[in-house]
Amino acid sequence: MSVKFSTPIPYLDPSYRYCDFYTNLSSHYSPGIEVCVANCSDFEFGAHSTLTMTTEEYWAYWKSFSRDGTKRLLYLKDWHYFKGIDYHDYYSQPVYFSSDWLNEFHEFRTDCDDDFRFVYVGPKGTWTPLHTDVYCSYSWSANIVGCKRWWVFPPGEEKKLPLLSGNQLPPDISDRNFVDPGITDSDLPQCYIFDQQPGEMFFVPSGWYHQVLNVTDCISINNNWLNACNVALVWRHLQTQLREVKKSCIDVESTPGWEDACQECLKAWAGWNYAEFFILLKYILISRWLCLTAQDVRRRLPKAAAVPEDGKVPLRVLDEQVESFLSDVASSESLLVELLVNDIPDSCLEGFIDVEMAAFTSSVRKHDLVETSRTIRSMLMNEDLRHLHLHTRGPAAWLWKAVLDGQV
């Protein structure tokens, strides 16, 4: 991973042995930006409490922390530093992490300007509680400055941890006893414990619980992403989350609109719902089939009936545009319909897949198409999705019916 700064990166803990560069942090951010900061000294409902500060206020805090040891441990986490700018000006991703459906989809959308690229900045002692990553996504963390300590649990090992009230996992497990991975004849959880040094990147697989401590002052870049390799896990996790939502409000199940209300609750709790996940899959399908970038797909969508002055097309309108575009393509290309109905032999895709595409190798493109089609089929067979009628409302309803008919 390469990182480009106009001046040497600062190191704010002179006692640490890797401290060999200093500069002024203020040259790397715009003044007056409000950021959400976690107070690692305080817990609310099982998570660190948060407060809003400007970037200037946070750097002033950090300087005072280093100077006089103020007691509050404030951690600038999940900072969308690269939002609205080209992150390629700052770093390039390793090829194995470059197939990133999540951030690509958010570049395609116009209803929000969110992303899943973050900067984490915190003094010595700040930490992130035990958790798994959003959406059951992959994540990577590249340490730019300082040393982090990680506790990472293989899937299922977290179940050996004693639960708190409400069946909640403990947020801090740093003082507990563990065994090394591979030791199976123990009641203690298996756990990887290691220190991450400057210039090192760590990959977190989907669903692996982890806790992270800043052993020194730290700056890191972090990404969440998903792709063909873990989309089935993400879909399975979303179904599990919906079951939890439905269980929590089962007493009002007979209320009209209950299924839609559960989707709204799922969106509020999990960050997205079935409709949003379905749109992502449709976007990946059409972009990979036609070898188009996010910007190219957006340019080729049919015009919306009414576009707000700010240019932000609502997600439901964008969904209708994508479905219309997909319907037009599928109606003239039977191979796409065949791919959706059932996995077709590799030989049928060979000539099609060999088309050059700047952003993806042919093997990645093929993998994307196959796994997207499989996940769409799984969604269409899902009882909850059918109750929501997400497959019968749009211009591609005929296509989804053909897929379902092919599964009978």
C-alpha positions in Angstrom: 0.0 0.0 0.0 1.4 3.4 -0.9 0.4 6.6 0.8 1.2 10.1 -0.5 1.5 13.1 1.8 2.9 16.5 0.9 5.1 16.4 4.0 6.3 13.7 6.3 3.6 12.1 8.4 3.6 13.3 12.0 4.4 11.1 14.9 2.9 12.3 18.1 4.4 10.0 20.7 8.1 10.8 20.9 8.7 7.9 23.4 7.9 5.3 20.8 10.9 3.7 19.0 9.4 4.2 15.5 9.2 8.0 16.0 11.3 9.3 13.1 9.1 11.9 11.5 7.2 15.1 12.6 5.0 17.6 10.9 1.9 19.8 11.4 -1.3 17.8 11.1 -3.3 20.9 10.2 -1.9 20.8 6.7 -3.8 17.6 6.0 -7.4 18.6 6.7 -9.8 21.5 6.0 -10.7 23.6 9.0 -14.1 23.8 10.5 -15.1 20.2 9.7 -17.3 18.6 12.4 -16.3 15.0 13.3 -17.8 12.4 15.5 -15.5 11.4 18.4 -15.8 8.4 20.7 -15.1 8.9 24.4 -13.2 5.7 25.3 -13.5 6.6 29.0 -17.3 6.4 29.0 -19.9 3.7 28.0 -23.5 4.1 27.0 -25.7 1.0 26.2 -22.6 -1.2 25.6 -20.8 1.3 23.4 -18.5 4.3 23.8 -20.4 7.5 24.1 -19.8 10.1 21.4 -19.5 13.8 21.0 -19.1 16.2 18.1 -16.0 18.3 17.7 -14.4 20.3 15.0 -11.1 19.0 13.6 -9.3 22.0 15.2 -10.8 21.2 18.6 -9.7 17.6 18.3 -6.1 18.4 17.4 -6.1 20.9 20.3 -7.3 18.1 22.6 -4.6 15.7 21.3 -1.8 18.2 21.9 -3.1 18.8 25.5 -3.4 15.0 26.0 0.3 14.5 25.0 1.3 17.5 27.0 -0.5 17.2 30.3 -2.2 13.8 30.2 -5.8 14.9 30.3 -8.0 12.0 31.5 -10.4 11.8 28.7 -9.6 9.3 26.0 -11.1 10.6 22.8 -10.9 8.6 19.6 -11.6 10.1 16.1 -13.1 7.0 14.4 -14.9 6.4 11.2 -13.8 9.7 9.8 -14.9 10.0 6.1 -11.7 11.9 5.3 -11.7 10.9 1.6 -15.4 11.6 1.0 -15.7 14.1 -1.9 -12.1 13.7 -3.0 -10.2 11.1 -5.0 -8.7 8.7 -2.5 -6.3 7.5 -5.2 -4.4 10.7 -4.6 -3.5 9.3 -1.2 -3.2 5.6 -1.5 -3.6 2.6 -3.8 -5.2 -0.6 -2.7 -3.6 -4.0 -3.0 -5.0 -5.9 -6.0 -6.6 -8.5 -3.7 -8.7 -5.8 -2.0 -9.6 -3.9 -5.2 -12.9 -5.6 -6.1 -15.0 -3.4 -3.8 -18.8 -3.6 -4.5 -19.7 -1.6 -1.4 -17.8 1.6 -2.2 -18.4 1.2 -5.9 -22.2 1.1 -5.3 -22.1 4.2 -3.2 -20.2 6.0 -5.9 -23.0 5.0 -8.3 -25.8 6.2 -6.0 -26.8 9.9 -6.0 -29.2 9.9 -3.0 -26.3 10.0 -0.5 -22.6 10.8 -0.5 -21.6 8.2 2.0 -18.6 5.8 1.7 -16.8 3.1 3.6 -13.3 4.5 3.6 -12.2 5.8 7.0 -9.4 7.4 8.8 -8.9 6.6 12.5 -6.8 9.0 14.7 -6.3 8.5 18.4 -3.8 8.9 21.2 -2.2 6.1 23.2 -4.9 4.1 25.1 -7.8 4.7 22.8 -9.5 1.5 21.7 -12.4 -0.1 19.8 -14.6 -2.5 21.7 -15.2 -6.1 20.7 -17.3 -6.2 17.5 -17.8 -7.6 14.0 -17.8 -5.3 11.0 -20.8 -3.7 9.5 -22.9 -5.9 7.1 -20.7 -8.8 7.9 -18.3 -7.2 5.4 -14.6 -7.6 5.0 -12.3 -4.9 6.3 -8.7 -4.0 6.1 -6.7 -1.7 8.3 -3.5 -0.1 7.3 -1.4 1.4 10.1 0.2 4.6 9.0 1.5 5.8 12.3 2.0 4.0 15.6 1.3 0.5 17.0 -2.0 -1.3 17.4 -2.7 -4.4 19.4 -5.4 -6.8 18.0 -7.5 -9.5 19.6 -9.1 -11.6 16.8 -11.4 -14.5 17.3 -12.1 -17.2 14.6 -15.9 -17.6 14.0 -17.7 -19.3 16.9 -14.9 -18.7 19.5 -16.7 -15.6 20.8 -19.5 -18.0 22.0 -17.0 -19.2 24.7 -16.9 -15.7 26.2 -19.1 -15.1 29.3 -22.2 -13.0 28.4 -23.3 -9.9 30.1 -26.9 -9.1 31.1 -29.1 -9.2 28.0 -27.0 -11.9 26.4 -24.5 -9.2 25.3 -20.8 -10.0 24.6 -18.4 -8.1 26.9 -17.0 -5.0 25.1 -13.6 -5.3 26.6 -11.8 -8.7 26.7 -8.2 -7.5 26.9 -7.7 -8.8 30.4 -9.1 -12.3 29.8 -7.3 -15.6 29.2 -7.2 -17.3 25.8 -5.5 -20.1 24.0 -3.7 -20.1 20.7 -5.7 -20.9 17.6 -5.6 -24.6 16.9 -5.9 -25.7 20.5 -9.3 -27.4 20.7 -9.1 -29.2 24.0 -9.8 -26.1 26.1 -12.9 -24.3 27.2 -11.1 -21.0 26.7 -11.6 -19.1 23.4 -9.0 -19.4 20.7 -7.7 -15.9 19.9 -5.0 -14.3 17.7 -3.2 -11.6 19.7 -0.6 -9.5 17.8 0.8 -6.0 17.4 0.5 -4.2 14.1 3.4 -1.9 13.3 3.5 1.2 11.0 3.3 0.2 7.3 1.5 -3.1 8.0 -2.0 -3.9 6.8 -4.3 -6.4 8.4 -7.3 -8.1 6.7 -10.3 -9.0 8.8 -12.5 -11.8 7.3 -16.3 -11.5 7.5 -17.8 -12.3 10.9 -14.6 -12.4 12.9 -14.9 -10.6 16.2 -12.1 -8.3 17.1 -11.0 -5.7 19.6 -8.2 -3.1 18.9 -6.1 -1.0 21.2 -3.8 1.9 20.3 -0.6 1.0 22.1 0.8 4.3 21.0 -0.6 7.4 19.3 -2.0 6.0 16.0 -3.2 7.0 12.6 -4.7 4.3 10.3 -6.7 4.0 7.1 -9.6 1.5 7.1 -12.0 0.2 4.5 -15.1 -2.0 4.6 -16.0 -3.8 1.5 -17.8 -6.8 0.0 -17.5 -8.7 -3.3 -18.2 -12.0 -4.9 -16.1 -13.9 -2.3 -18.3 -12.9 0.7 -21.7 -11.8 -0.8 -23.3 -15.0 0.3 -22.2 -14.4 3.9 -23.5 -10.9 3.8 -26.9 -12.1 2.5 -27.1 -14.8 5.2 -26.2 -12.2 7.8 -28.9 -9.8 6.6 -31.5 -12.6 6.9 -30.4 -13.3 10.4 -30.7 -9.7 11.3 -34.2 -9.6 9.9 -35.2 -12.6 12.0 -34.0 -10.7 15.1 -36.0 -7.7 14.2 -39.1 -9.7 13.6 -38.6 -11.6 16.9 -38.4 -8.3 18.7 -41.8 -7.1 17.5 -43.7 -10.4 17.0 -46.5 -9.2 19.3 -47.7 -6.8 16.6 -47.3 -9.2 13.7 -51.0 -8.9 12.8 -50.7 -5.1 12.3 -51.2 -4.1 8.6 -47.8 -3.1 7.0 -45.8 -5.1 9.6 -43.4 -6.6 7.0 -42.6 -3.1 5.6 -42.2 -1.8 9.2 -39.7 -4.6 9.9 -37.7 -3.5 6.9 -37.6 0.1 8.2 -36.4 -1.2 11.6 -33.8 -3.4 9.8 -32.6 -0.3 7.9 -32.3 1.7 11.2 -30.5 -1.1 13.0 -28.3 -2.8 10.4 -27.7 0.2 8.0 -29.6 -1.3 5.1 -32.5 -3.6 4.2 -33.6 -6.1 1.6 -34.5 -3.4 -1.0 -31.1 -1.7 -0.8 -29.2 -5.0 -0.9 -31.3 -6.1 -4.0 -30.5 -2.8 -5.8 -26.8 -3.4 -5.1 -27.0 -6.8 -6.7 -28.9 -5.5 -9.7 -26.2 -2.8 -10.2 -23.4 -5.3 -10.0 -25.1 -7.6 -12.5 -25.7 -4.9 -15.1 -22.3 -3.2 -14.7 -20.4 -6.5 -15.0 -22.5 -7.8 -17.9 -21.9 -4.7 -20.0 -18.4 -3.9 -18.7 -19.5 -0.5 -17.4 -18.1 1.7 -14.6 -20.5 3.3 -12.0 -20.5 6.6 -14.0 -21.1 4.8 -17.3 -24.1 2.9 -15.8 -25.6 6.1 -14.5 -25.2 7.9 -17.8 -27.0 5.0 -19.6 -30.0 4.8 -17.2 -33.3 6.1 -18.5 -34.2 9.6 -17.5 -36.0 10.0 -14.2 -39.4 11.7 -14.5 -38.4 14.4 -12.0 -35.0 15.0 -10.6 -34.6 17.2 -7.5 -32.7 20.4 -7.8 -29.8 19.0 -5.8 -29.5 16.1 -8.3 -30.0 13.4 -5.7 -32.3 10.9 -7.2 -34.2 9.0 -4.4 -33.2 5.3 -4.1 -36.7 4.0 -5.1 -36.4 6.1 -8.3 -32.9 4.8 -9.0 -34.1 1.3 -8.5 -36.8 1.8 -11.1 -34.2 3.2 -13.5 -31.9 0.2 -12.9 -34.7 -2.3 -13.4 -35.8 -0.6 -16.6 -32.2 -0.7 -18.0 -31.8 -4.3 -16.9 -35.1 -5.3 -18.4 -34.1 -3.8 -21.8 -30.8 -5.6 -21.8 -32.2 -8.9 -20.7 -35.0 -8.8 -23.3 -32.4 -8.8 -26.0 -29.7 -11.0 -24.5 -31.0 -14.5 -23.7 -27.6 -15.5 -22.2 -28.1 -13.1 -19.3 -31.5 -14.6 -18.6 -30.0 -18.1 -18.7 -27.3 -17.1 -16.3 -29.9 -15.8 -13.9 -32.1 -18.8 -14.2 -29.3 -21.3 -13.7 -25.5 -21.5 -13.6 -24.4 -21.9 -17.2 -21.2 -23.9 -18.2 -18.0 -22.0 -18.2 -17.6 -22.7 -21.9 -20.7 -20.6 -22.6 -19.1 -17.5 -21.0 -15.6 -17.9 -22.4 -15.9 -15.7 -25.5 -18.1 -13.2 -23.6 -15.8 -12.9 -20.7 -12.7 -12.4 -22.7 -13.8 -8.8 -23.6 -11.2 -6.4 -22.1 -12.4 -4.4 -19.2 -10.1 -1.8 -17.6 -11.3 -2.2 -14.0 -11.6 -5.9 -13.7 -9.8 -9.0 -14.9 -11.9 -11.5 -16.8 -11.8 -14.0 -14.0 -13.0 -11.4 -11.4 -15.8 -10.3 -13.8 -16.9 -13.9 -14.3 -16.9 -14.6 -10.6 -18.9 -11.4 -10.0 -21.5 -12.4 -12.5 -21.9 -16.0 -11.2 -22.1 -15.1 -7.5 -24.4 -12.1 -8.1 -26.8 -14.4 -10.1 -26.7 -17.1 -7.4 -27.4 -14.5 -4.7 -30.3 -13.0 -6.7 -31.8 -16.5 -7.1 -31.5 -17.0 -3.4 -33.2 -13.7 -2.7 -36.0 -14.4 -5.1 -36.7 -17.7 -3.3 -36.7 -16.0 0.1 -40.2 -15.9 1.7 -39.7 -12.5 3.3 -38.7 -10.8 0.0 -41.7 -12.3 -1.7 -44.0 -10.9 1.0 -42.5 -7.5 0.3 -43.2 -7.9 -3.5 -39.8 -6.4 -4.3 -39.7 -8.7 -7.4 -43.1 -7.7 -8.8 -43.1 -3.9 -8.6 -40.6 -2.8 -11.2 -40.0 -3.0 -15.0 -37.9 -6.2 -14.5 -40.8 -8.1 -12.9 -41.0 -10.4 -15.9 -37.3 -11.3 -15.5 -37.6 -12.2 -11.9 -40.7 -14.3 -12.7 -38.7 -16.1 -15.3 -36.0 -16.8 -12.8 -38.5 -18.1 -10.3 -40.3 -20.3 -12.9 -36.9 -21.8 -13.8 -36.4 -22.9 -10.2 -39.6 -24.9 -10.0 
